[in-house]
């Protein structure tokens, strides 16, 4: 008779954190302002303000928005500020930058608010593989947040983890 297979990982005190589990719902939108610039390069204040005033901001309801300009135009800071004021209360979050930067900021907020007390004096694995866009910066922020409380921190999967930290 074959010996029963025992899942020692499931029976251990090892805690696994999968940042993909914290991935918030909501559409991610890259908002390019180049079409609101004269020839894609020059911001004319009156025209720009008119675009802002006439734009349907409700289409960004419950979305995450990254504002950027895909041309080499020099865009004054107030232009992005003006757009962000329209998105306030509509979008979940508005930032200046790429979609990668947006994800990094989303996760920075999540990790900042995370209660890590359940990992006190516990061995922890931060899961590495994910199907959702978990930024590398989130892994760094989480490992830094866990270091003061965790007994040990590893990265990867239980079957092949890389040790990162062990309290002495």
N, C-alpha and C positions, 0 to 999 in steps of 0.2 A: 504494500500500500504506500502511495506517495505521501511524503511528509507535508503537513499543512504549511502554506506560505503565510508568514507573519509580516505585516507591514510595520517595521520598527519605527519608521518616520512618524506614522500616524499615532503610535503609542508613546512617542517621546514628548519631551517638554518643548521641543523645537517649535518656534512660531514662524510662520511663513507670511510675508507681506507681499502682496501682488498689487503694485500701483495701478494696474489696469482695472482693478476693482473699484478704484476711486475716480475713474474717468467720468467726468460729468456729462450728462446729455446736453445737447444743444448744438445747433449748426455752427460751423466755423466759417467765417467770411473774411476774405481778403478784399478790403475796400481800397481801390486804386483811385486817387484823385486826379490822375493825369488828364482825364477827359474834361475836367473842369478848369483846366489851364489853357490859356491861349497858345495854340500850336503845341500843346503838351509841355510847354516849358516856362511860360510866364503867368504868374498869378496876377490877374486884374481884380482888385478887391471888389468892385461893384458887381462884376459878372460872377465872381466866386460866391459872394453872398447871395446872389439871386439863385444860383444852383442849390445852395444850402436851404434857402427858404422854400423852394419848389419841390425838393426831393421828398419822396415817400419814406419816411423813417420807420414807419410801423412794420415794414417788411423785415426789419432786423429784430423783431420781438423775440426775446429769449434766445438770442444768438450771441456768439462770441465774435467780436469784430477786431480785426487788425487793420489799422489805417497805414497806408504807405503811398509812395509815389514811385512808379516804375520808370520814370524818366530821370534825367539828371538835373531836373529843375531844382532851384533853391527855393524851398517852401518855408515861409515864416512859421514859427511855432504856433502863432495864434490861429492859423488855418486849421491845424489839427485840433486845437482846443475848441474852436467853433463847432466843428463836426462832432466832437465828443460830447459837447453840451446838448446837441440834438439827440444823441444816442443815450444819454443818461436817463435812466428809468425805462428805457426800451430794451437795450441790449443787456445781457448778463455782465459783460465786461468789454471795455474798449481800450485798446492799447495802440501805440505806434510801433510798427515793425512787421516782421514776417509772421506766418502762421506758426512756425517753430517757436518764435519768441512769445507768441500768444500762449501756446501750450505750456511753455516754461513758466510764465507768470500765473497761469491757472493752477498749475501744480504747486508753485511756491505758496500760493494762498492756502491750498488744501493742506499742505504739509505744515505750514505755520499754525493752522488751527487743529491739527491732529493731536489727540490725546495719546501719548505713548506710555502711559503708566502701566498698561497691561503687559508691556515688554520689560518691566523692571526685573533685573537679575535673570533674564531668560536668554537662551541662545536664539538668535534671529537670522532667518535667511530672507534677503531681499530678492524676490524672484526677478530673473533677468529677461526672459522671453515674454513678449506680449504681442497681441494682434492690433492693439490700438496705439496711437502715437504718444507713448510715454517718453518725454524728453530726458536725455542723459542728466541734465541739471537736476531733475527731480530725484534721481538716484543719489546724487551727491548730497542734496539737501536732506533727504531722508536719513542717509547714513550719519550725517552730522547731528541730526536731531536724536537719533537712537544711541549714539555713542555714550552720552552721560548715564543712560539707564540700562542698556542691554549688557548681558554677561559676555556675549560674543556676537559678532555680526559677520555674516557670510553673504556671498552673492552667487546667484545661479539657481540651480535646482538641488533638491536634497541629495540626489544621486551623484551630483558632480558640482559641488559648490566650491567657491574660492574664498578662503578665509581672509577677512579684511581687518578684523579687530578682535582682541581677546583681553578682557580685563585681567590685570595681574593681581 
